[in-house]
Amino acid sequence: MQSLGILVGFVNGTGPQSAGYDLALVAPNGKVVAKAHAAARASIGTGGTGGGAAAYDLPEVSASSTTVYYLDGDSNVRYLNSDGSSGQVTTVPGTKMVHAAFAVTPDNRRIAVSLLNYAVSPPSLRLYVQDLHGGANHVEIFSSQHAWVWPVGWHAGKLVLAATSSPPFSQQGLVWNPYSAPEYHVVDPADATRLATIGSGDFQTGCQPSGTLTAAGTACYHRTATAGGAGYFSTLDWGGRLGSLRVQSDAWGTAAVAPTGDSLTGCCDSGGTAWIDGAGGRFTTQVHASVQDWPCFIDDANILFGFLYPAANQHPQIINARRNMDGMVPIQVPATGFCAGVFPAALD
């Protein structure tokens, strides 16, 4: 099956004014093969338990080996296939004060669901796993009011969670990855026993995960200067180990690692230009964006640059990482949004 990039575009943001989001599946040649529109979660912000801060923007989509699933509103989980067919598959118990996030197994059999209840302070968390269809074999595997996790994928039969030890509120629009993840935990889906920790939300003492997850793990950023954005991008494997590939950076930005783990792409250098670095050396591209725009590898060769906050008439772009990038004209994608993942799921 051809790999597709998953674009999620909030035309007017995720706050109380949101009119929902557009979902698009994009082929390496830039063609949009399927699309859908969904309602956004209820906005939780000023006046809530966060003291005026907004609730985390949790991920809306999950990909299996055959299907893309997405949240429509607070509780409806729908599917979108590459042929454009769509429908409702299940519901999760999200409400106006309880935000839900989920991840479906690659074989479409099981679903992991986190529920973050913002009606109490600090927010409370429930994490459970059950059958996708019918809800049988339900198992509550974790609950807390001092640690918060939400599902973002599955790796080698284990559940991958975004995790934070700070209350899940955000005062800023800047995020490092499409999962709002300060770090990742790989856990046993039977009882949430932690098997690995990947990354650290503190980019000064650790390496902050950046971009989408791939079969190689994740890209990450470590700051080496006491002021400014000087530091380096590297990789973290599924055991949380730092890789040997390191790319020096003189500016804030985000990056992503190829599924093979042999190259990184990032946005942006001090001039606002996206770059690619790997065995073939470092190349600049004709993609111009901002530090809030993270790229993703659709496959080992093709990179999708989406935009979290696009300018007027600014559309996502695709370039090929296995060619010399200098002077290459990107493919324009007739859609909007940021890269929220890749379909089919390929984290093993």
C-alpha positions as CSV (number, residue, x, y, z in Angstrom):
1,M,0.0,0.0,0.0
2,Q,1.3,3.5,-0.9
3,S,2.2,5.6,2.1
4,L,0.1,8.8,2.6
5,G,0.6,11.8,4.7
6,I,-2.2,12.9,7.0
7,L,-2.9,16.6,7.1
8,V,-5.1,18.2,9.8
9,G,-6.1,21.8,9.2
10,F,-7.9,24.0,11.7
11,V,-9.0,26.9,9.4
12,N,-9.7,29.3,12.3
13,G,-7.9,27.6,15.2
14,T,-8.8,25.3,18.1
15,G,-10.4,27.9,20.5
16,P,-14.1,28.6,21.1
17,Q,-14.4,30.1,17.6
18,S,-13.3,26.9,15.9
19,A,-15.4,25.7,13.0
20,G,-13.8,22.3,13.1
21,Y,-10.9,20.8,11.1
22,D,-10.2,19.4,7.7
23,L,-8.6,16.0,7.3
24,A,-6.7,15.1,4.1
25,L,-4.8,12.1,3.0
26,V,-1.9,13.1,0.6
27,A,0.1,10.9,-1.8
28,P,3.8,11.5,-2.4
29,N,2.9,13.1,-5.8
30,G,0.9,15.8,-3.9
31,K,-2.5,14.4,-4.9
32,V,-5.2,14.5,-2.2
33,V,-6.7,11.0,-2.4
34,A,-9.3,11.4,0.4
35,K,-10.7,14.1,2.7
36,A,-13.2,14.8,5.4
37,H,-14.4,17.5,7.7
38,A,-15.0,17.1,11.5
39,A,-16.1,19.1,14.4
40,A,-13.5,20.2,17.0
41,R,-13.5,19.2,20.6
42,A,-15.2,21.6,23.0
43,S,-12.8,24.4,23.9
44,I,-11.6,24.5,27.5
45,G,-9.8,27.7,28.3
46,T,-10.2,30.9,30.2
47,G,-12.1,30.4,33.4
48,G,-11.3,26.7,33.7
49,T,-9.2,24.9,36.2
50,G,-6.0,26.0,34.4
51,G,-6.3,29.6,35.7
52,G,-6.9,31.0,32.3
53,A,-4.7,28.6,30.3
54,A,-6.1,26.4,27.6
55,A,-6.3,22.7,27.7
56,Y,-3.7,20.8,25.7
57,D,-4.5,20.3,22.0
58,L,-4.6,16.5,22.0
59,P,-4.2,14.6,18.7
60,E,-7.3,14.0,16.6
61,V,-6.3,11.1,14.4
62,S,-4.9,7.6,14.6
63,A,-3.8,5.3,11.8
64,S,-3.9,1.6,11.6
65,S,-2.5,-0.6,8.8
66,T,-5.6,-0.1,6.7
67,T,-7.6,2.8,8.0
68,V,-7.4,6.4,9.4
69,Y,-9.5,7.1,12.4
70,Y,-10.4,10.6,13.5
71,L,-12.4,12.3,16.3
72,D,-15.5,14.1,15.3
73,G,-16.5,16.5,18.1
74,D,-16.0,15.3,21.7
75,S,-17.0,11.6,21.4
76,N,-17.6,10.3,17.8
77,V,-14.8,8.2,16.3
78,R,-15.1,8.0,12.5
79,Y,-12.9,6.3,9.8
80,L,-11.6,7.5,6.5
81,N,-10.2,5.1,3.9
82,S,-7.9,6.0,1.0
83,D,-10.8,5.5,-1.5
84,G,-12.7,8.3,0.3
85,S,-15.2,6.1,2.1
86,S,-16.0,7.2,5.6
87,G,-18.4,6.4,8.5
88,Q,-18.7,6.1,12.3
89,V,-16.9,3.2,14.0
90,T,-17.4,3.8,17.7
91,T,-17.7,6.5,20.4
92,V,-15.5,7.5,23.4
93,P,-16.8,9.2,26.5
94,G,-15.6,12.7,25.8
95,T,-17.6,15.7,26.9
96,K,-17.4,19.5,27.1
97,M,-15.1,19.1,30.1
98,V,-13.5,15.7,29.4
99,H,-11.2,15.6,26.5
100,A,-10.6,12.2,24.9
101,A,-7.6,10.9,22.8
102,F,-7.2,7.5,21.3
103,A,-5.0,5.1,19.3
104,V,-6.2,2.1,17.3
105,T,-4.0,-1.0,17.0
106,P,-2.5,-1.7,13.5
107,D,-4.9,-4.7,13.1
108,N,-8.0,-2.6,13.9
109,R,-8.9,-4.9,16.8
110,R,-8.2,-2.8,19.9
111,I,-8.4,0.9,21.0
112,A,-6.6,2.7,23.8
113,V,-8.4,5.8,25.2
114,S,-7.4,8.5,27.6
115,L,-9.9,10.8,29.3
116,L,-8.6,14.0,30.7
117,N,-11.3,15.5,33.1
118,Y,-10.8,19.3,33.3
119,A,-13.8,19.7,35.7
120,V,-11.5,19.0,38.6
121,S,-8.3,20.6,39.6
122,P,-5.8,19.4,38.7
123,P,-7.4,17.4,35.9
124,S,-7.9,13.7,36.5
125,L,-6.9,11.0,34.0
126,R,-8.3,7.6,33.0
127,L,-6.6,5.3,30.5
128,Y,-8.3,2.1,29.3
129,V,-8.0,-0.4,26.4
130,Q,-10.9,-2.3,24.9
131,D,-12.0,-3.9,21.6
132,L,-12.6,-1.3,18.9
133,H,-15.9,-2.9,17.9
134,G,-18.4,-3.4,20.6
135,G,-16.2,-2.3,23.5
136,A,-15.7,-5.9,24.9
137,N,-12.6,-6.9,26.9
138,H,-12.5,-3.5,28.6
139,V,-9.5,-3.0,30.9
140,E,-8.8,0.1,33.0
141,I,-4.9,0.3,33.1
142,F,-4.0,3.7,34.6
143,S,-5.5,6.6,36.5
144,S,-3.9,9.6,38.1
145,Q,-4.3,13.3,39.1
146,H,-0.6,14.0,39.1
147,A,0.6,12.4,35.9
148,W,-1.1,12.6,32.5
149,V,-0.7,10.4,29.4
150,W,-2.6,9.9,26.1
151,P,-2.2,7.3,23.4
152,V,-0.4,8.3,20.2
153,G,0.4,4.9,18.6
154,W,1.5,1.3,18.9
155,H,5.0,-0.1,18.5
156,A,5.8,-3.9,18.5
157,G,2.5,-4.7,20.2
158,K,3.1,-2.1,23.0
159,L,1.2,1.1,23.6
160,V,2.9,4.4,23.0
161,L,1.8,7.3,25.2
162,A,2.6,11.0,25.2
163,A,3.3,11.9,28.8
164,T,3.7,14.9,31.1
165,S,4.2,15.4,34.8
166,S,2.8,19.0,34.6
167,P,-0.9,19.7,34.5
168,P,-2.0,19.5,30.8
169,F,-2.5,23.2,30.1
170,S,-0.7,25.3,27.6
171,Q,-0.1,29.1,27.7
172,Q,1.6,29.2,24.3
173,G,0.8,28.1,20.7
174,L,4.2,26.7,20.1
175,V,4.4,22.9,20.2
176,W,7.1,20.5,19.2
177,N,5.1,17.7,17.6
178,P,1.6,16.9,16.5
179,Y,0.9,14.9,19.7
180,S,1.6,17.8,22.1
181,A,4.1,15.3,23.7
182,P,6.8,16.5,26.1
183,E,8.0,12.9,26.2
184,Y,6.9,9.4,25.3
185,H,6.3,6.3,27.4
186,V,6.2,2.8,25.8
187,V,4.0,0.6,28.1
188,D,2.4,-2.8,28.3
189,P,-1.2,-2.4,27.2
190,A,-2.3,-5.0,29.8
191,D,-1.4,-3.0,32.9
192,A,0.5,0.2,31.8
193,T,3.9,-1.1,33.1
194,R,6.4,1.3,31.6
195,L,9.0,-0.3,29.3
196,A,10.8,2.7,27.9
197,T,10.9,6.5,28.3
198,I,11.7,8.4,25.1
199,G,12.9,12.0,25.4
200,S,12.4,14.8,27.9
201,G,10.3,17.9,27.8
202,D,13.3,19.8,29.1
203,F,15.5,20.5,26.0
204,Q,18.3,22.0,28.1
205,T,19.0,18.9,30.2
206,G,17.5,16.3,27.8
207,C,16.3,16.0,24.2
208,Q,12.8,17.3,23.4
209,P,10.9,15.0,21.0
210,S,10.2,16.7,17.7
211,G,8.0,15.9,14.7
212,T,6.1,12.7,14.0
213,L,7.0,9.2,15.2
214,T,8.5,6.8,12.7
215,A,9.8,3.3,12.6
216,A,13.2,4.7,13.7
217,G,11.7,6.6,16.7
218,T,11.7,10.3,16.8
219,A,13.8,13.4,16.2
220,C,14.7,15.5,19.2
221,Y,16.2,18.9,20.0
222,H,18.9,19.7,22.6
223,R,19.8,23.3,23.4
224,T,23.5,23.9,24.1
225,A,23.5,27.7,24.5
226,T,22.3,29.7,27.6
227,A,20.5,32.1,25.3
228,G,19.0,31.9,21.8
229,G,18.3,28.8,19.9
230,A,21.7,27.3,19.4
231,G,21.8,23.5,19.8
232,Y,21.5,20.3,17.8
233,F,18.9,17.9,16.5
234,S,19.4,14.2,16.9
235,T,17.4,11.0,17.0
236,L,15.9,8.9,19.8
237,D,15.3,5.2,19.2
238,W,12.4,3.2,20.7
239,G,14.5,2.4,23.7
240,G,15.1,6.1,24.4
241,R,18.7,6.0,23.3
242,L,20.3,9.0,21.6
243,G,21.5,8.4,18.1
244,S,24.8,9.2,16.5
245,L,23.2,11.5,13.8
246,R,23.4,15.1,15.1
247,V,22.7,18.2,13.2
248,Q,23.9,21.5,14.6
249,S,21.3,24.3,14.6
250,D,21.6,28.1,15.1
251,A,17.9,28.7,15.4
252,W,14.8,27.3,17.1
253,G,12.9,24.9,15.0
254,T,11.4,21.4,14.6
255,A,12.7,18.3,12.9
256,A,11.7,14.7,11.8
257,V,13.6,11.5,11.4
258,A,13.3,9.3,8.3
259,P,11.8,5.8,8.9
260,T,15.3,4.3,8.1
261,G,16.8,6.6,10.7
262,D,19.6,7.8,8.3
263,S,18.5,11.4,7.8
264,L,16.8,14.3,9.5
265,T,14.7,17.1,8.0
266,G,14.0,20.3,9.8
267,C,12.4,23.7,9.8
268,C,14.0,26.1,9.8
269,D,17.5,27.6,9.7
270,S,18.1,31.2,10.8
271,G,16.9,32.4,7.4
272,G,13.6,30.6,7.7
273,T,14.5,27.8,5.2
274,A,13.8,24.1,5.6
275,W,16.8,21.7,5.4
276,I,17.6,18.0,5.0
277,D,20.7,16.4,6.5
278,G,21.9,12.8,6.2
279,A,24.4,10.5,4.5
280,G,24.4,12.6,1.4
281,G,25.2,15.8,3.3
282,R,23.2,18.9,4.1
283,F,20.8,20.5,1.6
284,T,18.6,23.5,1.9
285,T,15.2,23.6,0.2
286,Q,12.9,26.1,-1.4
287,V,10.4,25.6,1.5
288,H,10.1,28.7,3.7
289,A,8.2,28.4,7.0
290,S,8.5,29.1,10.7
291,V,9.6,27.3,13.8
292,Q,6.1,26.2,14.5
293,D,5.9,24.1,11.3
294,W,7.1,20.6,11.6
295,P,7.8,18.3,8.6
296,C,7.2,14.6,8.3
297,F,8.5,11.7,6.1
298,I,5.6,10.2,4.1
299,D,8.0,7.4,3.3
300,D,11.8,7.0,3.1
301,A,12.1,9.6,0.3
302,N,9.3,12.0,0.3
303,I,8.9,14.8,2.9
304,L,5.7,16.7,3.6
305,F,6.0,20.2,5.0
306,G,2.7,21.3,6.5
307,F,1.9,24.6,8.2
308,L,0.4,25.0,11.6
309,Y,-0.5,28.6,11.0
310,P,-0.4,29.1,7.2
311,A,-0.1,32.5,5.6
312,A,-2.6,33.5,3.0
313,N,-2.5,31.1,0.0
314,Q,0.2,29.0,1.7
315,H,-0.2,25.3,1.1
316,P,1.7,22.2,2.3
317,Q,4.6,21.2,0.1
318,I,6.4,17.9,-0.7
319,I,10.1,17.4,-1.7
320,N,12.1,14.2,-2.3
321,A,14.9,13.6,0.2
322,R,16.8,11.2,-2.0
323,R,17.6,13.9,-4.6
324,N,19.8,16.9,-4.5
325,M,17.5,19.5,-2.9
326,D,19.3,22.6,-4.0
327,G,17.2,24.4,-6.5
328,M,14.5,21.7,-6.5
329,V,10.9,23.1,-6.8
330,P,8.6,21.6,-4.2
331,I,5.3,20.0,-5.1
332,Q,2.3,22.1,-4.0
333,V,-0.5,20.2,-2.1
334,P,-4.0,21.5,-2.7
335,A,-5.0,21.3,1.0
336,T,-4.2,23.0,4.3
337,G,-2.9,21.9,7.6
338,F,0.0,20.3,9.5
339,C,1.3,16.8,9.2
340,A,-0.5,14.8,11.9
341,G,1.0,11.4,11.0
342,V,1.5,8.9,8.2
343,F,-0.8,6.2,6.9
344,P,-0.6,3.2,7.0
345,A,0.8,3.1,10.5
346,A,4.5,2.0,10.4
347,L,6.0,2.4,13.8
348,D,7.5,-1.2,13.9
